[in-house]
């Protein structure tokens, strides 16, 4: 069911404010060698060692360290309250819906944990990258990847990113040695150059210990042909921004900065990477970083490439909002990219995280103009402007069946809800078997973390910019749940010599009985789009959902592509582990001709406590999960 927002405006006014030109830093990055997909068997009974990486924490906020000294990645700016929720009306209308052509299970917690012969950590939630083209689909989740053909058949099994990028094991369970920590993957297939791009953040260790050295870098792999199963050239872009390794010095407290939450975009001239820059070992936020690279140069797999870096948090740069960019997401062009201003790459960011209320009604449009200069070793010009939009609010947690209870008699349709990890923690003997101590808490079914109203994936198609973000929702004046999606279709154009944008369409996707989280947008060249997301609620286990999206009618009805069959039952949801409950960091979607592929997290398995305890290894339940988690992903192909 789709609801119209109260006070919906087909067009919103715009306030344009051109930012001072952001200072650009240019450097050369040499190739670091090559990589390929060398898979190894899943090692379900290998050795010993820690399940969790003690150097990292899963809590989502902008503090640099938790009480144990563990560093946070995928950070939020959470100094402000959840928003009160934007108002929705009960009116809805139906429209034509995309046709599902294919739906297959993607990577799972079990596969991620036991890849590379079992020399991996338990990690949640899944950070999911997806790209498609030339008859292949590549999914990359946390620190693993896998390749399918366009019929959904697996053509390359699970490969760890440590293997792919030529690093030692994440954790050698024979020797106890730690390798680099890889996270936050994204990928993109470029139709212009027929090349695949894979991006991830890598944090270096101090020797083979678990301690982080402070050095971190963006690993960018580029295929040498249109076949992703072949050889890739690897470039490592230092991101610690402390003045070492050719980086600028952003004076992060504690020394090194962190290139968090990297994503990838492209126009006809360049490949663009963005990060959220935080101090690695301290609190605070510096500002989103933008990296621009000549597409022609990197697609030719040269021995070195020129990288131009922009700091949106530079205090000498007066951005249109007066604030640093946070999650400045680069656009991917589904067809011809903008040719105005000598070639333009657009980015979008949101502003609610900076407001004391947790609510805002503006987006920030970032424009990198004269991108043709990249092919000559030059630096494009970065400016920004404000687009006034509908309101959106930082969402609260999302629901699943039985939240806050022991699940007795709470299952949809009757019966009890199985959450065997939590149930194991509640039994002293089982908890001792699992973590070596009795759990001092009474564990209950947890809610799911929604996003923080940061911008989601951005597409440029049919002359428009398309995106969505999470928002708090109040439905007909009553708060039923917490989370929906706000979507935007923007029309970028010139205002004199400055790129600005107006709103062609905007609206909300929500339902009083469902929380709709982590929306991802992809749009074909003709302007036919799809919103994909996780749909979860009191009567619905976490599921994969989608809706159509077009510039005239907005979003269509919510459809479920893969229904969840059990409760989220991962370690971040339980007090004994000391984390904040997690769900997702982002999904992913890709355009392949007239089709759209998308991937989202869901729960595709369930098992009882007795099955969990009797499994070998403990908690694997027929290799459908691992001891500390049960997330799964689903890959769906639709014709919009």
VEXSE-437525 format. One record per residue: y, z, x of N, C-alpha, C in turn. Coordinates in steps of 0.05 Angstrom, whole numbers, plus 5000, padded with zeros to 4 digits. Atoms other than C-alpha are relative to their C-alpha. Layout:
YZXYZXYZX ...
// end
This chain:
497650005017500050005000502550005018 497650014984506849825027502350104983 497849895015513150185007502749895011 497350094992520349915007501750235008 498249784993525450345043502350024981 497649975016531050635003502449895015 497650124988537550265015499449785020 500750224982534049675048502149795000 498050214996538949175076498749765014 501150244987536948465091501449945026 498550034975542448425143501450265007 498549774992545348985183502349915018 497850074983552048975218499350075029 500549964971552348975294502550095014 497949924982556649325344499249915028 500750114974556648945409501750145022 498749884977558349295474498649915025 501350114976556948935539500050215022 500249814978554449385594501149885025 499350104973557249335663497549895013 502350124987552748915706498550215016 501649804986547049355729499549905029 500550074972546449375804497149935004 502850094995540248995827499350045029 501049974973536049155887497749805004 501950214995532048585917498350075025 501749954977526048665963497649804999 502450174997519948275987497550184998 502649865002512948495968497849815009 502250164989507148226008497450044984 502649985012500348075979498350215014 501749794989495448645988497149925001 502750094999489248215986499149894973 501150125025484747985929498150194987 501949855016480348275875498449824982 501650145020474948055827498450204984 501449825018470748345772497150045009 502749934990464848665808499150244984 500949785017461349075755497650155013 502349854991456349625769498950154975 501349885023451549985723501350264993 499049755009453650575681498250225011 501649794987451451215718500150254983 499849785019449851705663498850265010 501249754991446252225706500650045030 499549994972449652185773501350265008 498649794985451452775818501350224985 498549785012456553305801502949965007 497250014995463853455806501650054975 498349945023469853575761500049784979 499750195022470253245693502849904997 497150065004477853265691501349995027 498550024975482653055746502050235001 498449764999485853715766502949955007 497350064992492053365792501749904977 498650125022493853085724499750184975 500049855025495553405657500349804977 499850175023494853095588502350084980 497949925018500653465556502349805002 498050215001506152995533502850124999 497249925000513153225554501249925027 498650104976518253115609500050205022 500249824977516553715652498349885022 501550134978513953525720497350125004 502649874994508354035725499450204978 500849785018504454515681499450255016 500449744986502455225698498149985023 501950034978496854985743501049825022 498950194980501354505782499249714995 500850285006498253885749502449844991 497850185006502953295742499649864973 500250145025504452985675500649705004 499450295002504052225664500149934970 499550085028505551835600501750214986 498349785009511252325590501749924976 498150035021515552415530502650145007 497549844998522752655524500050174975 500549845024521353235477501850244998 498149785002527553665481501250024973 498750015027529253495409497850034979 501949965021525853665343498949754988 501050225015521453215302502149934978 498150085020525752815254499250094972 500749915027526153015180498549794984 501450225014523052345160501949844984 498350185015526351735130498949974972 500850015028526251655054498749734994 501450245010521551155021500050004970 500350025029521250904950497149934994 502850055008514750814911499549714994 500450285007515850074898498549855021 501550164980510949604932499649724988 500750275010509148874928497849895018 502150114984503248474952500949735010 499550264989503347854994497449915014 502550114988498247405028499450165025 500949834978494147765080498649845022 501550144979491447555148497050004995 502950025002484247335151498750105025 501449904977479647725197497849805008 501950194990475647235239497850135016 501949874982472247725286500850295004 499449724995471648475297497650115015 502249894983467648785354501050265013 499349764985467449455389500949935028 499050024973471549495452498950235018 500849794981471250005508500050274986 500349735012469350725492500350225022 499949774981469951415523497650015017 502550004984462651375544500149805022 500050214980463650715581502150065021 497949944981470150945613499150225019 500849784984467151595638497749925020 502450054983460651295666500149735014 499750254985463250645695499950075030 500149974970462750535771497950205008 502249834993456050885773500550294993 499449735008459051505740502150145016 497949884982464451615793502849984987 497650015016469851695740500650274989 499349755015473652255705499949954970 499750015029473752415631503049984995 497250065005480352135605500449954971 499150085026483752125538503050054998 501050215018487051815501499849735015 500150274987485651075515502849875000 497750184997491550685541498949725001 501550245004489749995519501749755005 498950274996491549305546498249794989 501750225011489148655514501549745004 498950274997490347925530497949794995 501950215009487247275508501049725007 499350274995487046545527497849855014 502050164986482845975554497250074994 502749935008476846205515499050275008 500849734992476846925541501950204987 498449775009479247605518499550225021 500349784981480548155569501150264988 499149735009480948885548500050185024 499849804978483349415597500850264988 499549755012483150145577499850225021 499849794979485250735621499449885028 500550104974481850565687497549825001 502250195001476650045665500949754986 499550255015476449335639497449864994 502350165008471648845607501049744989 499250275009471748105590498049904979 501550125022469347775526500649705000 499250275007469047045506501250004972 498550015025472746815444498350034976 501849935022466546925402499250294999 500549724999466447655420497650085017 502249934982460647615469501050115027 499349884974461048045532499249815022 500750184978461447585593500350155027 500049834976463048135644500150294990 500349725009460948855635502350185010 497849824994465049475647500550025030 499250004972468849455713502250225003 497949804996472850045740502449875014 497650114986480049895762500050085029 500249944971478650265827498449795015 501550224988473349735841501649755001 498650255002477649165818502349985021 497750004982483749365860499250075029 500949964973479549515921500350295011 499749724992480250275922497350145001 502449835003474950825933499750094971 500549895027471751135872502250194991 498149805010476351545827499150285009 501149764989471752125845497149945009 502750054989465652055890498350244994 501649775009460552495856497850085019 501949924979456252515918501450165022 498549874978461552715970502250184990 497749855011466953005924502749895008 497550124992472252545954501449874976 498450125022477952335908501249745010 498650244994480651635906502649984984 497550025015487351385878499550024969 500149985029488651535804501449764988 498950245013489750895763500250054970 499549955028492650915693501849794988 498050165015496850555640499749705005 500350294996493949845643501349834978 499150215018497049235611499049745011 500750264990495148505615501349784983 498650225013497947825596498949745010 500850274992495447105596502449824995 497650185002501046605610499149714995 500750285007500245935575501349805019 498650194983505445605619498649945026 501250034974502045735685496950025000 502949975002494945855660499050215020 500749784982494646505698499850264983 500349745011492347205679501550215017 498649794986496447815697498950274991 500949735006493848535701501850195014 498149814990498549125711499050284996 500849725003497049865724501750175019 498749804983500250485754497950145017 501949874982496750775815501550235015 498949774986498151475843498250065024 501549954975496051595915499450305004 500849724994492552235939500950075029 499749914973493552656000497250005013 502750044989487552416040498049954977 502050025021481252485997500050254983 499849775018483553125963501249924973 499050065027485753175891503149995000 497149984999493053305911501349735001 498550254999498052745897501950005023 498350024976501852505958503049964992 497350075008508052295918500449704999 499850295001507151555932498549894975 501250145023505751135870501049724998 499250285000506050395857498949864976 501050185021505249855806498149805014 501950204991498949455820500149764981 499850245016499948745795498149795011 502050204992493948265798500549744985 499450265012494847525785497649825006 502350174996488947055775500749755015 499450244985488346455820499349754985 500650225017486046015763500150094971 500149935028485446005687497550164992 502549865004478646345694500350295009 499649724992479347105693497750115016 502449904985472347175724500249925029 499750084972474846865789501650205016 498549834981479147135845502850054991 497249925007485747505834501450085026 498349914978491447615883501450264991 498949735007494048335885502650055015 497449914989501148575896500450294993 499449725005503049305903503050055003 497149965000510249475884500550305001 499549714998512150185909502050084978 498449915022515250585852501050295003 499249734997516651265882503150035003 497150025000524051065892501350245013 498949794983525451585945501149905026 499050124976527951095997497949925020 502250084982521150996029498749744990 501450245006517050356031501849794987 498150205011523249936015501150064973 499049945027524750295950502950115002 497449875001531750505929499650314998 500249715002533151255931501550104975 498849905025534251535861500250304999 499649714996534352255887498750164978 501549855020528952515841499650295011 500749724992528353285843497150025008 502749984990522253465883499149785018 500750214982522452825923499549744987 500850265011518552255893500649974971 499850075028519851905827497349894991 502550105012514351665780500649764983 499750255015513750955753498250004975 501749955023510851175686500049784979 500150175024508550765626500849715005 499250284995508950065656499049804979 500750225018508849445612501049745011 499550274989509348695623501149824978 499050215017513348135591500549755015 499650254987515047415606501949824984 498750235012519746835592499249765016 500850244986519546125619500450015030 499249994971522346335687498850245015 500749754986519847035702497850164987 501849785009514847595696501750255003 498349765001518148265678498350244996 501449745002515348965689502150214994 498249785005518449595661498550265003 501249734998517150335673502050204989 498449775005519851005650500050175025 499949864975522251355713500750294996 499749715000521452115717499750105029 500849874975521452575777497050064998 502949965001514052625796499350294999 500749724997514053365814501950194987 498049835013519653625771500749894972 499250095026522753575702502449815002 497750185002528153095679499149714996 500550285004528752355666502249845014 498150164985532051825709501049764984 499350235015531951195667497949785004 502050224998527550585653500849825023 499750194979526550115711499149734991 500850285006526249355703499649855026 500750164977522848905754499849714991 500150285007523948155752498849845023 501550164979519447655790499949714991 500350295006519546895792497249944991 502750075010513746655750498849785018 501050224983513146025792498950115027 500949904975512646425856497550174998 502349825002507646935832497549854990 502350155010503246425796498849835022 501050164977502546045862498550185019 501549814984499346675891501050015029 498850014973504146675950499450255017 500549784982503447126011502050234995 498149795007509747495988501649904976 498450075023514147515926502650165002 497549865001521347715914500150164973 499849835023522248305866502950104997 497349915006529048465834499750244982 500349755015529549185808502750094989 497649895013534649465758499450284990 500349725009535650205743501950044976 498449965024538050305671501350284999 498949734998539551035690502250025021 497950004980544550845744502650114988 497649895013550651285729502449825002 497750184997555250725752499849784979 500450215020552550285696500650124972 499449915026555750395628498549844979 501550155019550350185580501350024972 498850025026552050015508499850274985 500449755014549350685484501250245015 499249784983551951095542497750175010 502449864993544751305553498249835018 501950164985539351095602498049874981 502150125016534150625575497450165002 502549865001527650965553498049814986 501950195010521450525543501449744992 498650265004525349875551497849795002 502450175001519749405528500849715002 499350284997520048685553498649824980 501250195019518848115505498149815013 501850224994513047625509500749774982 499350235016514746925486497449864991 502350145011509646615439500249705003 499550294995512645925450502249975020 497750044982518845655484501750265001 498449764997522946235511503049924999 497250065003530546285503501149855024 498850164978534345765544503050065004 497149934998541346045531500550165026 499049844977545346335589498349955025 501650074976540945975641497350134999 502649865004534646295611500550304996 499549725007534446975578497350144994 502249825008529147525576501250244985 499049785016530248035521498150245002 501549755001528048765519501250174977 499049825020528649295465499350295007 500649714998529150055467501150144976 499049845022530250605416501450245011 498249804991534751205417499550284987 500349755015532051755371499350235019 500849794983529052145429502350145014 497749884987536052275456501750174980 498349885020538752555390499050294993 500849725007538853305373498550004973 501350015026536653115302497349875001 502550154999530852685325500149754983 499750235018533652115282502249825012 497950194992537551485298499849754982 500050255015539350825265501149775017 499250214981540550395327497749925018 501750094978536449975374501949905022 498550114977538849765443498749745009 500850264991538249035461500849975029 499550054972537648905536499549715005 500250294995538748195561500249955029 499950094972537047925629500549705000 499250285001540847265634500049875027 500350174977540546695683497450065015 502649954987533146815695499149765017 500750234983532846115726500650075029 499349924973535946455787497650115015 502349884986529246785802498649805017 501450214985526346125826501449945026 498450054976531946095878500350255017 499749754986531146815901502450164991 497649865010537247025860499450224981 500349775018538447615814501349934973 498850025026539447525739501950234994 498149805007544747935704499050164976 501049835022542848535660502450114985 498049885017547248725601498550134976 501249885024546049115536502050014978 498449975024548649165465498550164980 501249835021547349595404499649834974 500550125027544149345339499750234981 500249795020545349795279497849924980 502450065015538949845238499550224979 500949785017535350265186499450255017 500549754985534150985205497050025007 502849934992527851215241500150285013 500149734991525551905262497650065016 502449924984520952225313497950114982 502049915019514452315275498650265009 501649764994510352955271497149915004 502950064996502752995281498949854976 501450155021498252535241497650164991 502249855012492752785195497349865005 502750105003485252695196498550204982 501449825018480053005149499450275014 500749744991479253755157501950135020 498249894980485353885202500550294995 499549715002486154625217497750164990 502349855012479254815190497649965018 502650044986472054875213498449784987 501250245011470454265171497950054979 502149945019465754625123500949904972 499450105026465654245057502449824999 497550154999471453815080499749705004 500450284994468253135093500849834976 499550185022470752555051497449944985 502550045015465652484995498250244999 501549755001463153195005498450055026 501549924976459253565059501850115021 498649884978461353835126500849785020 499150184979465253495181498850095027 501049944973461853455249502249965021 498250024977466253605309498650155023 501949854984460853795359501250115026 498749884977465353905420501350264993 498749765010469554395382498050214991 502149815009463354705351498550125024 501249904976460254775420501750215013 498149804989466455135446499850264985 500149765016465655625389497550175003 502549854994458655835412500150085029 499849924971458956255476497949875018 502050124982452355985503500549715005 499450294997454355265490502549965017 497550034985461355365517499550065030 500749954973458455675580498649775013 501450234990453855085588501949775006 498150224997459754615581502150045021 497849964982465354935620499750265017 500649774983462255555651501150264991 498949765011465956065608499849994969 499849995030466056295535502849934992 497450075011471756005495501250244986 498849775013476456575477501349944973 498650085024479356185419497949914978 501550135022476655955351501149724997 499150285000477055205355499749884972 500150135026478654795293500649705004 499550294999479354055277503149965004 497250034993485953825308501349774986 498650245009491353355282500149805024 499750214980492952725321502949965008 497250044991499152615363500949724991 498750265006503552055335501849945023 498250084978508451695379502750144997 497449865000515551925395502349814993 498050205007519351335365500949835023 499450194979519350965431499349724989 500450285008519450205423497149925005 502750124995512749845415500349725011 500250264988510649165439502149814987 498050185010516048625432499149715004 500650294998514947885417502549844994 498050205007519847305419498649764989 501450235013517546775369501849894978 498550145021520846265324503050085001 497249934997527646455352500750294993 499549725008526947195333498650195019 501449784987525147855366498750174980 501649855019519748245332498950255014 501249764988517648965344499850214978 500349775018515949635311499850255016 500349744987516050375327499150204979 500849795018513351015297502350154989 497949855012517551415249498950214981 500649815021517252045207500649894973 499750115027516551895133500150224979 499949845024518652255070499749804976 500750205021515651895009501050104973 498849925026519751924944501050295001 498949744998522952554970498150225006 502149814994516352904984498649925026 501350064974513452955054497050034996 502950005003506152755044498650025027 501150014973504552615116502250005020 498049984979508352505179500949745011 499550234982507951815207499749744985 500250275008509351105188501149825022 498950194981512050485223502649894988 497650165006519050195223499849745015 500150264987519049455237502749864999 497550134997524648995258499649715007 499950284993525848245259502949945006 497250034991532148115300500549715008 499250274992535947465311502050025023 498249994977538747445382501749745001 498250234998544746985393502350075018 497749954982551046915433502450094985 497349925010557547275419501949955023 498550084976562046905466498149965023 501850024977558746995533498050225001 501749765000554547595512497749974980 502249995020547647625480500250244982 500149785020547548045416497849934981 502150055020542948085356500950114973 499749905028543248155280497250054989 502649945012537748415235499449804978 500950185021534147875195498350144979 501749855018529148355165499250275013 500949754990527049075172498750154977 501349855022522949575133498150215012 501849804993517750115134497249934990 502850025009510150095130498950284999 500949725003507350745102498450024974 501649935024502751055050499950304998 500149715002502851765023497350125008 502749904994495351815036499049935028 500750084973495351525106502350055019 498050014978498951645171499449755016 500250254986500250985206501450035027 498949924974501151065281499549785021 500250174977502050685346499849704993 499950285009504050015316500449815022 499750224980503449375356500549744985 499350255013506548715337499349765018 500250264987504548005356500649794979 499050215018507447365326499549735012 500550274990505346635332502649855003 497650164995510246095353501349924974 498950085026511145895279501250244985 498849775013513346605261498250154981 501949855016507046875229498950235017 500649774984505747585252498150204988 501849795009501148185248501050265013 499749734991502448925253497350135002 502649854998496349315279500650295007 499449724998495650065282497550164995 502049815009491250675274500950114973 499549885026490850905201498150244996 501649765002488551615189501250184979 498949835021489252135134498050204990 501949795010486052705094497349904991 502550125009480752235066499149775017 500650234983480451735123499850095029 500249954972477651845192501649795015 498450194986481751495246498849725001 501050285005481050745231501949805012 498350214991483850085255501149854976 498750145022488849785207501849785009 498250214994493349185203501449914974 498550125022498448835158501449755010 498550244992501848165157502950065004 497249964995508948095180501349725002 498450244997513947525169502950064996 497149954999521447445174501250014972 498950005026522547345099498950234983 501249805018517647805062499550275014 500649754986516948335116497150055003 502849924995510448725121498449984974 501850015023504548615074498550264996 501649765006499349105048498450095024 501749894979495449565094497149924994 502850065001488449315108498650155022 501649864980482849665146498149805012 501850194986479349235198497550145009 502349854991474649785222500450294992 499749735011473750435184498850215020 501149784984472851075224497750144986 502449875012466251445214499850295007 500149724992467852125245502750105009 497549884991473152605268500549965029 499249984972477052565333499150265011 501249764989473353065377500150005030 499550024971476453035446501150265011 499349744986478153575497502950074996 497249935002485653525488500650134973 499649885026484853765416499350304998 501049725001482154455435501550185019 498349814986485955065459498950085027 501249904975480955265513500749825023 499450184978482754645553502950005008 497249964993490154815551501749754998 498450255003492554115532501349994973 499050075026496553835475498449784988 501750205013492753425424501149725005 499250284994492852685441498749804982 501250245013491852035405501749765009 498750254992493551375437502350055019 497450034988499251185482501249744991 499250265010499550465459497549844994 502050215004495249915429501049755013 499250254988495849185447499349774982 500650245015496048505415500849755016 499550254985496047785440499849764981 500050255015497447095411498349805016 501650214988492346545425500049764981 499650225018494645905392500950104973 499349915027494746035317498650264992 501449755005490546665323501450235015 499049754988492447385339497650195005 501949794993487947875376501450265002 498849744996489348615373497850205006 501949794994486049245399501350274994 498949745007486949955373497750215004 501949784998483650635382499150084972 501049895025479150915327497650175008 502449854996473051365319497749864987 502250165010466850935312497350135002 502649864998461551465321500250294989 500149715007459452155297497250105006 502649874996453752635313500250294994 500149725006451653335297500150175025 500149824978452153945341497250015013 502750004988444553955350499549755016 500450254985444553225371501750015026 498249974976450353375419498650165021 501249824981446653955451497549895012 502650104990439953605456500349745016 499750254985442952975488499750045030 500150004971441652805560501349755011 498549754993446752825592501150134974 498949855022449753355548502349864986 497850115016454153095492500249714998 499850295001452652355498499049884974 500750085027449352295430499149704999 500950284999445451655445501949815013 498150164985450751405493502349894982 497750085018455951365436502550155007 497749844992460551885468499450135026 500649824977461152355527500650284992 499849725007461353105530502850084990 497349915005468953165527501649824981 498550175017470852605480498449794986 501550205016468952075428501749774991 498450225008474551575424498649735005 500950284997472950835416502349814995 498050205006476850195412498749774985 501050235015476149595367501849765006 498650254995478048875382499749824976 500050155025479948445322501649745004 498750264999481747705316500749934971 499150085027485747475255501549745001 498350235004488946845229502250094981 497949905018495747055201500949794980 
// end
